[in-house]
Amino acid sequence: MNPYRRSPFVIAAAILVYFFLYAPIVGLILYSFNASRTNVTFEGFIPAFSENVVMDGSLVKSSPCGLFHWYCDLAKNDDVAEAAGNTLTIAITATIISTVIGTMAALALQRYNFKIKPFSQLSLYIPIVIPEIVMGIGILTLFSQFFGCANETFNLAGDARLSLGIATVTMSHIAFMVPFVTLVVQARLQGFDKSYEEAAMDLGANEWTTFRRVTFPMILPGIMSGALLAFTLSLDDFVITFFTNGPGSTTLPIYVYGLLRRIITPQVNALSTVWILVVFLAVLMLQILQNRESKSHS
Amino acid sequence: MTSEFAVELRDVVKRFITPEGNELNAVDHVTMQIKNGEFFSMLGSSGCGKTTSLRMVAGFEWPTEGEVYIEGKAMGHTPPFQRKVNTVFQNYALFQHLTVYQNLAFGLEMEGAKEDEIKKRVGNALEMVQLTGMDRRKPKQLSGGQQQRVALARALIKTPDVLLLDEPLGALDLKLRKEMQLELKALQQQLGITFIYVTHDQEEALTMSDRIAVMSKGRVQQMGTPVEVYERPANKFVADFIGESNFLEGKVKSISKKEASVFIPALNAELAATPISEGIVKGEDVVISVRPEKVRVAEKGAMNQNMFRGKVTNTVYIGADTHVFVELQGAKLKVWEQNRISRLDPKSFYAVGQDVWLMLMPENSLVLKKE
């Protein structure tokens, strides 16, 4: 048995780590059931059901949804629905595109030797290590310069004018997601012996059939974990989205930030709770996929 | 079968660039002719070019120079999926995401075979390798020996003209390996397919092969039947690589087609021997190879030609044989004595320090080129 297991220091450290990791999340979820509108202190749960919302000062006494008052409130909020729609549209589109590009890049880096290969490999790390705010400003500068030039040159006016929006956010997300996908897929490819492909060709499969029937299914768990990582990154992203969004392309993080600047009602907490659940489920799936893959490789 | 040879390598060179930027001939002007229905082995230690040669036949690599012929047709840059050869890989390379059935069916689907034909042929193939009933398993659920059989069945189901095997038994334990050796050989004779077998295990090659190409540094050192490469090694490398040998350096005093006399400085004597390597001339520095099991040892003897007196320095009992190490003046020889009679008495074995006589018969003393 491990002699350090019962050391009080180890136990204390573990408790502290878990406390600081999860106490804020637990608090956040708890406050989503807060009776207080101002959400500064916890004033107890909303216990009663009634046809209409009954208020007593800033306290919610009863509501049609009872305990889940703020969730119902949230569901009625069209801005949230729009922001959630934008977030998912951007995340799904960017994930699909960055996964395809990232996987192709990983395959190329694994398989071929070319002159700029060391540079290509290194360039993957730059978007990851560079501060996000720098990248955000960089992308914004690029877009505004380009759009300015284009609008002027082609005399674009009205709706035809190029401006920031869902498309620019999606493109920026793809830009920072590709390296993550590439690195994850690359790590999986390390364990992929090329003799599987040779065996397929030996049995009469041409290059495309070999990829479709052997390579792709075998590296699919790796591609999926890369895609899920990219997806959660896109859902969460604030900084780059902040710089590249425009009217009508507000995402959830941007929307929450906006709410915080005005009034903080437990609606924000309700929204965050739902969001945490979605991300948690995505991470859970990622974990399950990785486990299944490591089992099949052992 | 249009050609006499199933596979032919004509003056094939495969040049690689090493990571340091040097050129390396992994396969260096290799010529081999492999007959139809033959069990042909390429034998050598790692890096001798045997696997690269096999891969060029399979089509995974293309020769830098020279040409590979299959059934008399020059292969050029023909891709693997257009060659009528199939490979059993060292790591089996079974498709992990497919079942045994799907693994076997893969090659037939590529040929466009019909569903019921695939079913029938997979059934037959599983029966041939004694895996009936395993068709729904995934490769990971099989033992190493079973995986090996699936790999074999997957290659053979395509009814190739030539089956290429890249150290297919390397991952199996000794007992299973010996079983599989005999099974593979029986299968090859039953099917009448040409087998090209790559191995670093000399015993494996001797057991199974009709002919063996002994390779080193990208070159074929000798090509011949197992008896030829063991009893008549072409040079010192082959004598050393296949089995064990005692080597005595010397200078040729006289030489004819059948006999040679070689002066051995270490023994300070002339040895009557049999010339083996070609082109040896009088006065040349050569090496004499004597197999340890072919040295006769006796307690009594006389100063005669090819008889030498020595002292036992060590003995090792290994069951079937006793290895006796004898020092003869400046030379040390190993001698394998078969334990023909069951006995326990330590006096019946040679003892360390004992004086013995060794007889090196002229027909067992092979004159080989030095390099």
Chai-1 contact restraints between the chains, C-beta under 6 A:
chainA,res_idxA,chainB,res_idxB,connection_type,confidence,min_distance_angstrom,max_distance_angstrom,comment,restraint_id
A,S195,B,F89,contact,1.0,0.0,6.0,A-B,restraint_1
A,S195,B,A93,contact,1.0,0.0,6.0,A-B,restraint_2
A,Y196,B,A93,contact,1.0,0.0,6.0,A-B,restraint_3
A,E198,B,F60,contact,1.0,0.0,6.0,A-B,restraint_4
A,A199,B,F89,contact,1.0,0.0,6.0,A-B,restraint_5
A,A199,B,A93,contact,1.0,0.0,6.0,A-B,restraint_6
A,M201,B,P80,contact,1.0,0.0,6.0,A-B,restraint_7
A,M201,B,F81,contact,1.0,0.0,6.0,A-B,restraint_8
A,D202,B,P80,contact,1.0,0.0,6.0,A-B,restraint_9
A,D202,B,N86,contact,1.0,0.0,6.0,A-B,restraint_10
A,D202,B,T87,contact,1.0,0.0,6.0,A-B,restraint_11
A,L203,B,F106,contact,1.0,0.0,6.0,A-B,restraint_12
A,L203,B,G107,contact,1.0,0.0,6.0,A-B,restraint_13
A,L203,B,M110,contact,1.0,0.0,6.0,A-B,restraint_14
A,G204,B,F81,contact,1.0,0.0,6.0,A-B,restraint_15
A,G204,B,G107,contact,1.0,0.0,6.0,A-B,restraint_16
A,G204,B,M110,contact,1.0,0.0,6.0,A-B,restraint_17
A,A205,B,F81,contact,1.0,0.0,6.0,A-B,restraint_18
A,A205,B,M110,contact,1.0,0.0,6.0,A-B,restraint_19
A,N206,B,F81,contact,1.0,0.0,6.0,A-B,restraint_20
A,V214,B,F95,contact,1.0,0.0,6.0,A-B,restraint_21
A,P217,B,H97,contact,1.0,0.0,6.0,A-B,restraint_22
A,M218,B,H97,contact,1.0,0.0,6.0,A-B,restraint_23
A,S296,B,Q96,contact,1.0,0.0,6.0,A-B,restraint_24
